Amino acid sequence: MSRYLFTSESVSEGHPDKVADQISDAVLDHMLADDPTSRVACETFVTTGMALVGGEITTETYVEIPDIVRATLAEIGYTDARYGIDAHTCAVLSSIDRQSPDIAMGVDTGGAGDQGMMFGYATSETEELMPTAAILSHHLTRRLAKVRKEGVVGWLRPDSKSQVTIEYDGDRPIRVDTVVISTQHDDEVTQEEIHDFVKREVIAPVLPEALFDPENCTFHINPTGKFVVGGPHGDAGLTGRKIIVDTYGGAGRHGGGAFSGKDATKVDRSAAYAARWAAKNVVASGAAARCEIQLAYAIGVVQPVSVHVETFGTGQVDDARIGEALRQVFDFSSKGIIEALGLRAPIFGPTAAYGHFGREVETVERFGREVTLFPWERTDRVDDLRTALGS
C-alpha cells in the first residue's frame, strides 16, 4: 500500500468569509421561523466597518436585517472597534429584490430550484464518517473559539485558520504529519506565548493520541510572525467562498454551489445534504468503506437527471446496484428531500461555521420551538438499504 500526505483546512467563525456565511444564514433562519415557505437567496459582503446584505427573497414576513447583522457580529465576538468592525457601530446596508417569477414557476410545482450537480461523501476512517484531516481541522478552530469565548486568555481575537496534514498508508490514516494554526491576537502578546498556548491548550487536547506524536509532527503557528489585523478589516468577506471547508476538505468532489443564505428549494444546498445523508447510510450499512454520490438536476424538473455512485473499489456489491438501491430508499426530489429532512425549519445558522457535515444530530430550541439540527447526519436508512441490496 502506498504512503502519501493529504491536507485539509478549516476557518473559524471570525474569518471574514464565515462572518458573511453566518449573517446570510441568520437572515434565512429568521425568515423561515415566521414563514417556512420563504424563498431566500441572501448574499453578504463584509469589510472594514460595514456589512452589505443583498439578494433575491420572497417571503410573507419581515425581518430587521440590521438587527440580525449586529446580533451575529456580537455573537462571533466583533464588539470592539479595534478589530475593524464593531457590531454596535458598523454600517449595515441592504439591497433585496424578489425571487424571479421564472424560477418560481418551476419550484412551485415541486421542481428543483436550479440545475447543477451536487456531491455527498462518507468514509469509515473516522467515527463521524468524515475525512480525518477535515474533521481534525474543524476541531482545532472550534477549540480556538471555545478558549477565546471562555476568556482563558485575553489576547485571542475572532479570526483564525487551521490546517492538518495526515499521512496515509493506502486508505488508512496513520499519523498527523503537520499542523498549521494562524490565530488573530492582540498586539501586546509575544509569538512565543502564542506558540506555547496553542500547542498546550488547543492542539494537544484535540488531536487523537493514536495519530498524534508531538515529537514527530511539524508545527507552523502564526507562520508570518504576526496576525493582529484580521477579520473583515484584514480581508473582505463574501458568502459562499469557503465551499471546501464547508464540505469534505477536498477529499470528495464538489459541484461548485455554495450553501449559506439559500433556502432548501435550492438544490445546491438540499441535494448536497441529501447526497451526504445517502453516502453516510451506505458506509454505515457496510456496503462500502468509502462512498461518493453525485446527484444532478435540471431547473424545474422534479427528479434528478442522474444518480451516480462511486465506492473507490471498497464496495461489497456493484456500484450500479447501490445506485439502484438508493433510488428505492431515498426520494431525491427537492420536495422529498425537504420533507424527509425537515428543511423548512430554522436550522441553518449552526451550519455556517465549522462544517456542514460530521456534526452531531441534536434537538434544540430555536426561535421558540424545537428543531433538529444536522438531520442529514442520521444513519436511519441503514436497514432499508440492506433490504434493498438483499443483504
N, C-alpha and C positions, 0 to 999 in steps of 0.2 A: 504494500500500500504506500502511495506517495505521501510525503510530508509537504505542507505548504502553509503559508500565512494568509489569514483573511481578517479584514478590519471593518468595523462599523463605528459610527459616531452617534452622539445624542447632543441635544442642546437644552438648556434649562428654560423654565417658564419666563425668565427675564431676557432671553435672547430676543432681539427685535422682531424677527420673523414669527417667533412663537407668541410674542405680545400681540401681533396682528391676528394670528390664528385665534387666540383666546377672546379677543374682542369680537371677532366675526361670529364665533360660536356662542358667545354670550348674547349677542343680538338675536341669533337664531333661537336659542332656548327661551328667551323672554317672549318671543312671538308665539312659539309652539305652546308655551304654558297657558296662553289665553285662547289661541286659535290653532288647534292641531293641524288644520289644513293649510296653514301658511305656506306659501311658495317663496323660498328665500334663496337668494344668491348674493351674499354680502361680502364685500371685499374691504379690507382695512389697510391703510398706509400710515405708518408712524415714523416720525423723525423728531429732531430736537424741538421739544416744547409743543408738539402738535400731533393730533390724530385726525385722519380723514377717513370717513366711512361712506362707502358708495355701493351701488349695485342695483339689482332688479328684485323687487319684493312686492308680492301681492298678499294682503292679509286683511282680516276684519278687525284687527286690534291696533292699538297704538302703543309704542314704547318710547321712552325718553332716551334717545341714543346718547346724549352727553352724560347722563347719569350712569348708563351702563358702561361707557368707556372709563369714566373716572373710578367706578367701583372695581372694575377689572384691574386697572393700573394699581390701585391701592392694595388689592389682594396680592398681587405679584410682589409689591414692595417698592414701587416707584412713588415715594411720598416725600422726596427731598429734591429741591431744585438743583442741587449739586450733581444729581445723577443725569441731568439733561432733559428729563421730563418728569413733571410732578402732577400726580393725579388731581391735586386741588386747584392748580393754576394753569394747566396746559390748555391750549386752544383745541376745540373739537368742532370739526366741520363735517357736514353730511350732504350727500347728493344721492337721493334714492328715486328710482323710477319703478314703474310696474313691470311685471314679467311680460314678455312678448306674448300677445294672444295667439301667435302662430305656434309657439311652443305649447301653450296651454291646450290647444286643440288636440294634440296627441296625448298629453299627460292626463287630461280629463277622462279619457276613455280607457285608462289603465296602462297606457304605453310608457316606454322608457322616456326620461326627460332629456336624453341626449344619445348620440351614437358614441361608439368607442369600445375599448377593451379594458377589462379590469382583471387583476390577478389576486389570488389568495395563496398563501404558502403556510406550510407547517412542517416541522421536523421533530423527531423524537429525541434530539440531542439535549434538550432541557425540559424541566418539569412543565414549563409554560408552553412547550411545543413551539419554541421560538429559536432562531439562531443565537448562539452563545454570545457572540460579540455585540449584537444589537441589544439583547436583554441586559447584559452587564453594563453597557454604556448608559442605558436608561437608569439603572440602579445607582450609578455614580452621580448623575445630575440630580436625581431626586434626593439623594443623601446630602449633596451640597445645599440644596434648597432647605432641607429639614434643619440642618445645623445653623443655617443663616436665620431662619424664622424663629428658631428656639433661642437665638441670641447666645449661642455657645461662644462665639467671638463677635466683636462689634465691627470688624473691618470688612466683612464679606458684603458684596453688592449683588444685585439680582442676576446679572448676565454671566453665564458660564457655558462651557462646552466640555464634552468628554469624548474620548476615543479609545477603543480597546482593540488590540490585535491578538488574535488567537492562533496558536499553532495547531494544525490538524494532522492526524495520521489517517489518511483516507477520509471517511466521513466522521471520524471520532475526534472531538476536541481534546487535546492533551495538556495544554498549558497556556497561561496568559503570557504572551511574549512582550508586549509593550502597552503602557497606559499613558495617555495624554490627558491632562487636565488644564484648562485655561479658565481661571476664575477672576471676575472683576473684584477689585478691592479698593479700600481707601488708600490715599497717597502716603500715609504715615507708616504703614506696616512694611517690614522688610521682606524680601523674597525668601530669605532663609526661614523666617517664621511661617510664611505661607507654605513652603515646601514641607516643613515638619508637620504642620497641622493637617494638610491634605493627605499625606501618607498615613498619618496616625488615625485621624478621625473620619476620613472619607473613604480612602481606598481599602485599608485593612479590614474595616467592618463589613465591606460589601463583597469583595471578591472571594469566591469559594476556595477553601484550603486545598481541595483536590486539584485545582488548576493553578493556584497562585503561590509562587515561591518568590518573596521579595528579593532574595539574593540572586535570582535567575530571571529577573524582569527589568526591562528598561523603562525609566520614568522620564516624562517630559512635562514639567509643571510650570505653567506660565513661561513657555519657552522663549518668548520675545524679551523677557526680563521685566515686563511691566504691563498691567492691564487695569488702568484707572478709568480711562474714557471708554465706555461701553454702552450697551443697551441702544435705544433709538438715537441717542446722542452720538454714538460711535459709528453706527450704520443704520440706514433707513431699513424699516421692516415692512414686509408685504405678506398678506395672506397667501398660503399655499406654496411657499418657497422652500419647505422642508419635507418634501414628499417621501424621501427615502428614510429620513429619521422617523416619519410617521408610520412607516410600514416595517420592512424587514432588514434594514441596514444594508441593502444591496444584495442580500442573499437570494431574494426572489425577484422576478421581473416586475416592472411597473408599467401600467398603461399610460401614465402621464397626467392623469387627472388628480387634482387636489381634493381634499375633503372639507376642510373647515369653512363655515359660513354657508354651506349648502344643505337644504332640506333633503329628505330621503327620496324624493321623486327624481333627484339627480343620481343616476346610476354610478357616476364617478364615486359616490360615497356608498350608497346602499349595496351595490353589486360587489364592491371591494370587500365590504363587511360579510356579505353572503359567501363570497369565494373563500375567505378565511374560515368562516364557520364550517363550510363543507370540507375544506382541506384538513382542518383540525379534527373533524369527525372521522375522516379517512384514516389519519395516522392513529388516532385513539382507538379505532376499531381493530388495529393490527393489520389492515390491508396493505399498508406501506409504511416505511420508516421516514420517507420524505414525500411530500405531495405538493404540487403546484397546480392550481386550477385557473384557467382563463375563461372568463365569460365575455361575450361580445354582443353588442346591442345596436339596433337601428332606432333612431328617434321616432317615437310614436308607435313602435311595434311592441306588442306585449311580451312575448317570449324572446329569450336571447337567440341570436342568429347562430351561435355556436357555443358549445361547452367542450373544452379541451382539458385533458388530464395528463400530467407528466409526473411519474414517480421515480425518475432517475435510476431505473434498474432495481429499485427496492420493493416493487410491488409484489404481493403474494399472488395476484391474478393479473391478467392483462389490463393495461391502462384503459383501453376502449371499454372493457367490461365494467370497470369502476365508473367510467363516464355514464354508461347506461344506468347503473345503479343510482348514481347521483340524480339523474333526471327523474327516477321513480320516487326518490325520497325527499327531494327539495323542489319547491316551486321557485324558480329563479326569475319569475316575472317581477317587475318593480312593485306591483301591488302585493304579490305574495310575500316578497322579502319584507316589506314594510309591516305587514300584518303579523308575520311569524316572529319578527324581532322587536316589535313594538316601537317602531322608529318615528312615530308621531309624537312621542313623549319628549320632554325637555331634558335629554340625557347627553347632550353633545359637548357641553363645556368641559367636563373632565377628560375628554379625549384630546383636547387641544395642546397638551404638553405631556411629554414622556411616552409617546407612542399610543397608537390606537389598538395595538394587538399585544397579546401576552399579559393582559391586565386581569384583575380579579373580578369575576361577576359578583355584584353585590346589590342589595336592595337598600335604597336610601331615601330620605325625604328631600325633595327639591320642589320649590315653588308651591309648598303646602300639600304635596301629595307624594305617595310612594312611587318610585320609579326604579327600574332595573338598569344598572349601568353595565356596559360591555356585554350585552346578551349574546353577541356573536362568538363569544369565547366559550359558550356552553358546548359540552360534548353529549348532547341529548338525542342525537340521531344515530348513535353507535349501533344499537340493536337493530334498528330499521335497515341500516346499511349492511350489516352482517346477513340479515334475512334476504335482502335484495341480491347479495353476492352469493347466496346459497351456502354460507359458512356458519 
